[in-house]
Amino acid sequence: MSEGPYGPRQGFGGPPPPGPPPRPVNPPPAPPDARRAVAVALLNLSGLGLGYALLRRRLPMAVCWAATGALLLVALPADADGVPAAAVAGYAVPPAAAAVHGGLAGLRTPLVRPGGAPLALLLGVLLLAVPAGGALWYEDAHDEAVEQALLGRLARADDLVADSGRQPFGAARPGYRTALEV
């Protein structure tokens, strides 16, 4: 066997060089950031799950949307009876749980946009006005529904009194009593 300029095997036949080390499956956790955690919690407290959107977590965000949609289906359109207290109390649980969970998840999970924690915190505070404004709007709509129901009852009673007014008092007495019961 003749030796070449690079040794007896010419670079072939030796063990292969080691490959690159395996890459981690998940990115390393971000350092703890309280502002980021508070921002995610406030965004989730609005009921829209926007804190989860910043963390790129679609399933919990969809759960928040489903809970808010369920409340809207129960509450709208506003009627004179209002929303059952159990529905309001039941709806308070998902946003509160999402705020706690989102705050814990946001403590070490990086946001979609780096450095966006102050803006997200400001947006979270502003978005808390959405449920508050919705509650005020619903209260006005509920008052309007109660007013319309009372006007309907008053119109029925007026019609009964008008019909009874065309009859002698003795024959009209049951009509007047019915009008008082409306």
TORKOL-4160 file (C-alpha; in steps of 0.2 Angstrom, whole numbers, padded with zeros to 4 digits, m for minus):
182
<pt num="1" X="0000" Y="0000" Z="0000"/>
<pt num="2" X="0007" Y="0017" Z="m0005"/>
<pt num="3" X="0005" Y="0031" Z="0006"/>
<pt num="4" X="m0003" Y="0047" Z="m0001"/>
<pt num="5" X="0001" Y="0065" Z="0004"/>
<pt num="6" X="m0012" Y="0064" Z="0018"/>
<pt num="7" X="m0008" Y="0048" Z="0026"/>
<pt num="8" X="m0011" Y="0029" Z="0023"/>
<pt num="9" X="m0030" Y="0031" Z="0022"/>
<pt num="10" X="m0032" Y="0047" Z="0013"/>
<pt num="11" X="m0045" Y="0053" Z="0025"/>
<pt num="12" X="m0057" Y="0039" Z="0022"/>
<pt num="13" X="m0061" Y="0025" Z="0034"/>
<pt num="14" X="m0058" Y="0033" Z="0050"/>
<pt num="15" X="m0073" Y="0036" Z="0063"/>
<pt num="16" X="m0084" Y="0050" Z="0057"/>
<pt num="17" X="m0083" Y="0067" Z="0065"/>
<pt num="18" X="m0095" Y="0070" Z="0079"/>
<pt num="19" X="m0111" Y="0079" Z="0074"/>
<pt num="20" X="m0119" Y="0095" Z="0081"/>
<pt num="21" X="m0127" Y="0093" Z="0098"/>
<pt num="22" X="m0146" Y="0090" Z="0098"/>
<pt num="23" X="m0156" Y="0106" Z="0099"/>
<pt num="24" X="m0168" Y="0108" Z="0114"/>
<pt num="25" X="m0186" Y="0105" Z="0110"/>
<pt num="26" X="m0193" Y="0120" Z="0119"/>
<pt num="27" X="m0184" Y="0137" Z="0120"/>
<pt num="28" X="m0176" Y="0141" Z="0137"/>
<pt num="29" X="m0188" Y="0149" Z="0149"/>
<pt num="30" X="m0187" Y="0168" Z="0149"/>
<pt num="31" X="m0181" Y="0176" Z="0165"/>
<pt num="32" X="m0195" Y="0180" Z="0177"/>
<pt num="33" X="m0204" Y="0197" Z="0173"/>
<pt num="34" X="m0217" Y="0203" Z="0185"/>
<pt num="35" X="m0223" Y="0217" Z="0172"/>
<pt num="36" X="m0226" Y="0204" Z="0159"/>
<pt num="37" X="m0235" Y="0193" Z="0171"/>
<pt num="38" X="m0247" Y="0207" Z="0176"/>
<pt num="39" X="m0249" Y="0212" Z="0158"/>
<pt num="40" X="m0255" Y="0195" Z="0153"/>
<pt num="41" X="m0266" Y="0193" Z="0168"/>
<pt num="42" X="m0275" Y="0210" Z="0165"/>
<pt num="43" X="m0277" Y="0206" Z="0147"/>
<pt num="44" X="m0285" Y="0189" Z="0151"/>
<pt num="45" X="m0296" Y="0198" Z="0165"/>
<pt num="46" X="m0305" Y="0207" Z="0151"/>
<pt num="47" X="m0313" Y="0191" Z="0146"/>
<pt num="48" X="m0306" Y="0191" Z="0128"/>
<pt num="49" X="m0290" Y="0180" Z="0132"/>
<pt num="50" X="m0279" Y="0193" Z="0124"/>
<pt num="51" X="m0265" Y="0188" Z="0137"/>
<pt num="52" X="m0265" Y="0171" Z="0129"/>
<pt num="53" X="m0263" Y="0178" Z="0112"/>
<pt num="54" X="m0247" Y="0187" Z="0118"/>
<pt num="55" X="m0241" Y="0170" Z="0124"/>
<pt num="56" X="m0246" Y="0161" Z="0108"/>
<pt num="57" X="m0258" Y="0150" Z="0117"/>
<pt num="58" X="m0273" Y="0147" Z="0106"/>
<pt num="59" X="m0283" Y="0134" Z="0116"/>
<pt num="60" X="m0284" Y="0144" Z="0132"/>
<pt num="61" X="m0288" Y="0160" Z="0122"/>
<pt num="62" X="m0302" Y="0150" Z="0113"/>
<pt num="63" X="m0309" Y="0144" Z="0130"/>
<pt num="64" X="m0310" Y="0163" Z="0135"/>
<pt num="65" X="m0319" Y="0167" Z="0119"/>
<pt num="66" X="m0331" Y="0153" Z="0122"/>
<pt num="67" X="m0335" Y="0158" Z="0140"/>
<pt num="68" X="m0338" Y="0176" Z="0134"/>
<pt num="69" X="m0349" Y="0170" Z="0120"/>
<pt num="70" X="m0359" Y="0159" Z="0132"/>
<pt num="71" X="m0363" Y="0174" Z="0143"/>
<pt num="72" X="m0368" Y="0185" Z="0128"/>
<pt num="73" X="m0380" Y="0171" Z="0122"/>
<pt num="74" X="m0388" Y="0171" Z="0140"/>
<pt num="75" X="m0388" Y="0189" Z="0142"/>
<pt num="76" X="m0393" Y="0196" Z="0125"/>
<pt num="77" X="m0405" Y="0202" Z="0121"/>
<pt num="78" X="m0409" Y="0211" Z="0137"/>
<pt num="79" X="m0426" Y="0208" Z="0144"/>
<pt num="80" X="m0436" Y="0214" Z="0159"/>
<pt num="81" X="m0430" Y="0198" Z="0169"/>
<pt num="82" X="m0412" Y="0202" Z="0168"/>
<pt num="83" X="m0398" Y="0190" Z="0168"/>
<pt num="84" X="m0399" Y="0176" Z="0181"/>
<pt num="85" X="m0386" Y="0179" Z="0195"/>
<pt num="86" X="m0379" Y="0161" Z="0193"/>
<pt num="87" X="m0374" Y="0166" Z="0175"/>
<pt num="88" X="m0365" Y="0181" Z="0180"/>
<pt num="89" X="m0357" Y="0172" Z="0195"/>
<pt num="90" X="m0352" Y="0158" Z="0184"/>
<pt num="91" X="m0345" Y="0169" Z="0171"/>
<pt num="92" X="m0334" Y="0178" Z="0184"/>
<pt num="93" X="m0324" Y="0161" Z="0186"/>
<pt num="94" X="m0316" Y="0159" Z="0169"/>
<pt num="95" X="m0309" Y="0177" Z="0167"/>
<pt num="96" X="m0302" Y="0176" Z="0185"/>
<pt num="97" X="m0295" Y="0159" Z="0182"/>
<pt num="98" X="m0288" Y="0165" Z="0166"/>
<pt num="99" X="m0280" Y="0180" Z="0174"/>
<pt num="100" X="m0271" Y="0169" Z="0187"/>
<pt num="101" X="m0266" Y="0156" Z="0175"/>
<pt num="102" X="m0260" Y="0169" Z="0162"/>
<pt num="103" X="m0251" Y="0178" Z="0176"/>
<pt num="104" X="m0241" Y="0162" Z="0181"/>
<pt num="105" X="m0238" Y="0157" Z="0163"/>
<pt num="106" X="m0233" Y="0175" Z="0158"/>
<pt num="107" X="m0220" Y="0175" Z="0172"/>
<pt num="108" X="m0207" Y="0165" Z="0162"/>
<pt num="109" X="m0215" Y="0164" Z="0144"/>
<pt num="110" X="m0208" Y="0177" Z="0132"/>
<pt num="111" X="m0221" Y="0188" Z="0123"/>
<pt num="112" X="m0224" Y="0188" Z="0104"/>
<pt num="113" X="m0216" Y="0205" Z="0103"/>
<pt num="114" X="m0200" Y="0207" Z="0114"/>
<pt num="115" X="m0201" Y="0223" Z="0125"/>
<pt num="116" X="m0220" Y="0224" Z="0124"/>
<pt num="117" X="m0224" Y="0221" Z="0142"/>
<pt num="118" X="m0227" Y="0240" Z="0146"/>
<pt num="119" X="m0238" Y="0242" Z="0131"/>
<pt num="120" X="m0247" Y="0226" Z="0135"/>
<pt num="121" X="m0249" Y="0232" Z="0153"/>
<pt num="122" X="m0257" Y="0249" Z="0147"/>
<pt num="123" X="m0268" Y="0240" Z="0135"/>
<pt num="124" X="m0274" Y="0228" Z="0149"/>
<pt num="125" X="m0279" Y="0242" Z="0160"/>
<pt num="126" X="m0288" Y="0250" Z="0145"/>
<pt num="127" X="m0297" Y="0234" Z="0141"/>
<pt num="128" X="m0304" Y="0232" Z="0158"/>
<pt num="129" X="m0316" Y="0246" Z="0152"/>
<pt num="130" X="m0324" Y="0234" Z="0140"/>
<pt num="131" X="m0333" Y="0223" Z="0153"/>
<pt num="132" X="m0337" Y="0239" Z="0163"/>
<pt num="133" X="m0344" Y="0248" Z="0148"/>
<pt num="134" X="m0353" Y="0232" Z="0143"/>
<pt num="135" X="m0361" Y="0231" Z="0161"/>
<pt num="136" X="m0366" Y="0249" Z="0160"/>
<pt num="137" X="m0374" Y="0247" Z="0142"/>
<pt num="138" X="m0383" Y="0231" Z="0148"/>
<pt num="139" X="m0390" Y="0240" Z="0163"/>
<pt num="140" X="m0397" Y="0254" Z="0151"/>
<pt num="141" X="m0404" Y="0240" Z="0140"/>
<pt num="142" X="m0412" Y="0231" Z="0155"/>
<pt num="143" X="m0420" Y="0247" Z="0161"/>
<pt num="144" X="m0427" Y="0250" Z="0143"/>
<pt num="145" X="m0434" Y="0232" Z="0143"/>
<pt num="146" X="m0442" Y="0235" Z="0160"/>
<pt num="147" X="m0449" Y="0251" Z="0154"/>
<pt num="148" X="m0456" Y="0243" Z="0138"/>
<pt num="149" X="m0464" Y="0229" Z="0148"/>
<pt num="150" X="m0472" Y="0242" Z="0160"/>
<pt num="151" X="m0479" Y="0252" Z="0145"/>
<pt num="152" X="m0486" Y="0236" Z="0138"/>
<pt num="153" X="m0495" Y="0232" Z="0154"/>
<pt num="154" X="m0501" Y="0250" Z="0156"/>
<pt num="155" X="m0508" Y="0249" Z="0138"/>
<pt num="156" X="m0517" Y="0233" Z="0141"/>
<pt num="157" X="m0525" Y="0240" Z="0157"/>
<pt num="158" X="m0530" Y="0256" Z="0148"/>
<pt num="159" X="m0538" Y="0245" Z="0134"/>
<pt num="160" X="m0548" Y="0236" Z="0148"/>
<pt num="161" X="m0554" Y="0252" Z="0156"/>
<pt num="162" X="m0559" Y="0259" Z="0140"/>
<pt num="163" X="m0569" Y="0244" Z="0136"/>
<pt num="164" X="m0577" Y="0244" Z="0153"/>
<pt num="165" X="m0581" Y="0262" Z="0152"/>
<pt num="166" X="m0594" Y="0259" Z="0138"/>
<pt num="167" X="m0604" Y="0247" Z="0149"/>
<pt num="168" X="m0614" Y="0251" Z="0165"/>
<pt num="169" X="m0604" Y="0251" Z="0181"/>
<pt num="170" X="m0612" Y="0235" Z="0188"/>
<pt num="171" X="m0608" Y="0225" Z="0172"/>
<pt num="172" X="m0590" Y="0233" Z="0170"/>
<pt num="173" X="m0584" Y="0229" Z="0188"/>
<pt num="174" X="m0575" Y="0213" Z="0183"/>
<pt num="175" X="m0567" Y="0222" Z="0169"/>
<pt num="176" X="m0561" Y="0236" Z="0181"/>
<pt num="177" X="m0554" Y="0222" Z="0193"/>
<pt num="178" X="m0545" Y="0214" Z="0179"/>
<pt num="179" X="m0537" Y="0230" Z="0174"/>
<pt num="180" X="m0531" Y="0233" Z="0192"/>
<pt num="181" X="m0523" Y="0216" Z="0192"/>
<pt num="182" X="m0513" Y="0219" Z="0176"/>
